[in-house]
Structure formats: structure tokens, C-alpha cells
């Protein structure tokens, strides 16, 4: 991913956060990923880690229409994905007995807006602003904005983005090399890895 793409993604996210009165902490912990797939407009997500504690984590995320966060699960993290602004599509997938991906077979158990719910694997939920899905560990999912853009919240148990993400597409990389085509305007979380 090019540094110019990262700088632009963060600037775009900051404008939208400001437009909707989302105030970021001093020295925000930015994370921008194209998932190593080489097309940020199709596979991309801009995130800010707001809280990173051993007990819990909070993030605010930004994605434009057309940007997919690819199918993945977390080994140990439980998370709430909350549509804060816009309309967010979230597709849920079941796992087999060995916790492997199952595209069409089986059911997924989640909390949908705080209430227990079961969905057939492959079901897509359409979250309006304020709606949420609570995903237990090992729940495969992907999401993308249906509106022009979305502001997406995440509240979770301990967050370890380096080793807790398992993507169905083995070509996906959570942190990818950066091509330094212009100076960095913001420091990324991945700069520490």
C-alpha cells in the first residue's frame, strides 16, 4: 500500500468524523489496511484504536461504499460491531465442528441488538445507525457500507490484531508493507510491528 493512499484515507476519515462530531483523542492510534490485496477501494478499512487494555478494546472505523472487510474470524476476541453512521451490511458464516469456515451449511448464533438470534450461514444483516451485532469468538464475518460511507464502532475483549485474525482468503495480510511514495503525515499502529 502506498503512503499517499494511507495519508488520503486518514484525511478522508478525519473529515467524516468531524462532520458527524466524532472527536478523536490526542495523538490517535491510526490503522489503515488494504488487507494486502492491492485494491484499497475494494478491500479497505481505516481504523482508530481508542482504547487498548487487557480487559477490553474500543475502535472507531471508517469505510466508503465498495470497501469490503474480507471474511475473517477472531480466535479469542468477542466483539460488538456497531453501525454508528450510515447503513452497514454484515454477512455471517457458520463454522464446522473444528471451527473451520462453512459458507452455506449450519447456523450462526449472535446477539442482534442485544437479543439472541440464529441465522443461516451466509445471511446478510443490514444494520442501520445505532444497530449492532455481538460476535462470539470464532464467528466468521465480513462487512461493507451500503451507504456512501459508514462510521463503524467496535467494542471488544482484548484486541491482538497481529495474531488473532484468521482470514478465509490466505492472501490477506492484516498489516502490509508500505511503499513510501510521500512523507508520512500520521503514525500507524503497524509502524510498531
C-alpha positions as CSV (number, residue, x, y, z in Angstrom):
1,X,0.0,0.0,0.0
2,X,1.3,3.5,-0.8
3,X,1.9,6.0,1.9
4,X,-0.1,8.5,-0.3
5,X,-3.2,6.2,0.0
6,X,-2.7,6.0,3.7
7,X,-2.4,9.8,4.1
8,X,-5.5,10.3,1.9
9,X,-7.5,7.6,3.8
10,X,-6.8,9.2,7.1
11,X,-7.6,12.7,5.9
12,X,-10.9,11.4,4.4
13,X,-11.8,9.6,7.7
14,X,-11.0,12.7,9.8
15,X,-13.3,14.9,7.6
16,X,-16.2,12.4,8.1
17,X,-15.5,12.1,11.8
18,X,-15.6,15.9,12.1
19,X,-18.7,16.2,10.0
20,X,-20.5,13.8,12.4
21,X,-19.0,15.3,15.6
22,X,-16.8,12.2,16.5
23,X,-13.9,13.7,18.4
24,X,-10.7,11.7,18.4
25,X,-8.2,11.5,21.3
26,X,-4.9,13.4,21.1
27,X,-2.4,11.5,19.0
28,X,-4.9,9.0,17.6
29,X,-3.6,5.4,17.0
30,X,-4.4,5.1,13.3
31,X,-4.6,1.8,11.4
32,X,-5.1,1.7,7.6
33,X,-5.3,-1.6,5.8
34,X,-5.9,-2.7,2.3
35,X,-5.6,-6.3,3.6
36,X,-2.6,-6.9,1.3
37,X,-4.9,-7.3,-1.7
38,X,-3.7,-4.3,-3.7
39,X,-7.0,-2.6,-4.2
40,X,-7.8,-0.3,-1.2
41,X,-11.0,1.0,-2.9
42,X,-12.4,-2.6,-2.9
43,X,-10.8,-4.0,0.2
44,X,-10.0,-1.3,2.7
45,X,-10.7,-0.1,6.2
46,X,-9.5,2.9,8.2
47,X,-9.4,2.5,12.0
48,X,-8.5,4.3,15.2
49,X,-7.8,2.3,18.3
50,X,-9.4,4.4,21.1
51,X,-8.8,2.1,24.0
52,X,-6.4,-0.9,24.2
53,X,-6.5,-2.5,27.6
54,X,-6.0,-6.1,28.7
55,X,-9.7,-6.3,29.5
56,X,-11.3,-4.5,26.5
57,X,-10.7,-2.5,23.4
58,X,-12.7,0.2,21.5
59,X,-12.2,1.2,17.9
60,X,-13.9,3.7,15.6
61,X,-13.7,2.7,11.9
62,X,-14.4,4.3,8.6
63,X,-15.2,2.7,5.2
64,X,-16.5,4.0,1.9
65,X,-19.1,2.3,-0.3
66,X,-17.5,-0.5,-2.1
67,X,-14.8,-1.2,0.6
68,X,-15.1,-4.7,2.0
69,X,-13.5,-6.1,5.1
70,X,-12.9,-9.7,4.0
71,X,-14.3,-12.8,5.6
72,X,-12.5,-13.5,8.9
73,X,-12.8,-14.6,12.5
74,X,-11.1,-13.9,15.7
75,X,-9.6,-16.8,17.7
76,X,-10.3,-15.4,21.1
77,X,-11.8,-11.9,20.7
78,X,-15.6,-11.3,21.3
79,X,-16.7,-8.1,19.6
80,X,-19.7,-5.8,19.1
81,X,-19.8,-4.3,15.6
82,X,-21.9,-1.1,15.7
83,X,-23.2,0.9,12.8
84,X,-22.7,4.5,14.0
85,X,-23.4,6.4,10.8
86,X,-24.8,5.1,7.5
87,X,-26.0,1.6,6.6
88,X,-23.7,-1.4,7.1
89,X,-24.1,-4.8,5.6
90,X,-22.6,-7.7,7.6
91,X,-22.5,-11.2,6.3
92,X,-22.3,-14.1,8.9
93,X,-20.9,-17.5,8.3
94,X,-21.0,-20.7,10.4
95,X,-18.2,-22.9,11.4
96,X,-18.0,-26.7,11.4
97,X,-17.0,-28.7,14.5
98,X,-13.3,-27.9,14.0
99,X,-14.2,-24.1,13.8
100,X,-13.5,-24.1,10.0
101,X,-15.3,-21.8,7.6
102,X,-18.7,-23.1,6.3
103,X,-20.2,-20.9,3.6
104,X,-23.7,-22.3,3.4
105,X,-24.1,-25.1,6.0
106,X,-25.1,-24.5,9.6
107,X,-26.3,-21.7,11.7
108,X,-24.6,-18.7,13.3
109,X,-25.6,-17.7,16.9
110,X,-25.0,-14.0,17.7
111,X,-26.7,-11.2,19.6
112,X,-28.5,-8.8,17.3
113,X,-29.2,-5.5,19.0
114,X,-28.7,-7.3,22.3
115,X,-31.1,-10.2,21.7
116,X,-30.1,-13.8,20.9
117,X,-30.5,-14.6,17.3
118,X,-29.8,-17.5,14.9
119,X,-29.1,-17.1,11.2
120,X,-28.4,-19.5,8.4
121,X,-24.7,-19.4,7.3
122,X,-24.3,-16.8,4.5
123,X,-27.1,-14.5,5.8
124,X,-26.5,-10.8,5.4
125,X,-27.8,-8.4,8.0
126,X,-28.4,-4.7,7.2
127,X,-27.5,-2.5,10.2
128,X,-28.9,1.0,10.4
129,X,-27.2,3.6,12.5
130,X,-27.3,2.5,16.2
131,X,-27.8,-1.2,15.4
132,X,-25.2,-3.8,16.5
133,X,-24.2,-7.4,16.2
134,X,-22.3,-9.2,19.0
135,X,-20.0,-11.8,17.6
136,X,-18.6,-14.6,19.9
137,X,-15.0,-15.8,19.2
138,X,-14.6,-17.9,16.0
139,X,-17.6,-16.2,14.2
140,X,-16.7,-15.7,10.6
141,X,-18.0,-12.4,9.1
142,X,-17.4,-9.7,6.6
143,X,-18.8,-6.3,6.3
144,X,-19.2,-3.3,3.9
145,X,-21.1,0.0,3.7
146,X,-24.2,0.2,1.7
147,X,-24.4,4.0,2.1
148,X,-21.9,6.4,0.7
149,X,-19.8,5.7,3.8
150,X,-20.1,4.3,7.3
151,X,-18.7,5.1,10.7
152,X,-18.4,1.8,12.5
153,X,-17.8,1.2,16.1
154,X,-16.2,-1.8,17.7
155,X,-16.1,-2.7,21.4
156,X,-14.4,-6.0,22.2
157,X,-12.5,-8.1,24.6
158,X,-8.7,-7.9,24.4
159,X,-7.5,-7.0,20.9
160,X,-4.5,-8.6,19.2
161,X,-4.7,-7.6,15.5
162,X,-1.3,-9.2,14.9
163,X,-2.2,-12.8,15.7
164,X,-6.0,-13.0,16.4
165,X,-7.3,-12.5,12.9
166,X,-7.9,-15.6,10.7
167,X,-8.9,-14.8,7.1
168,X,-10.6,-17.3,4.7
169,X,-8.5,-15.8,1.8
170,X,-5.0,-16.8,2.7
171,X,-3.6,-14.0,0.5
172,X,-5.0,-11.4,3.0
173,X,-2.5,-9.7,5.3
174,X,-3.7,-7.7,8.2
175,X,-0.6,-5.5,8.2
176,X,1.0,-4.9,4.8
177,X,4.2,-3.3,3.6
178,X,4.1,0.4,2.9
179,X,5.6,2.0,-0.2
180,X,6.9,5.3,0.9
181,X,5.9,7.5,-2.1
182,X,5.5,10.6,0.0
183,X,6.2,11.6,3.6
184,X,4.1,10.1,6.4
185,X,1.6,12.6,7.8
186,X,0.4,10.2,10.5
187,X,1.9,7.4,12.5
188,X,0.3,4.0,12.1
189,X,-0.1,1.3,14.7
190,X,1.6,-1.1,12.3
191,X,4.7,1.1,12.5
192,X,5.4,-0.6,15.8
193,X,5.4,-4.2,14.3
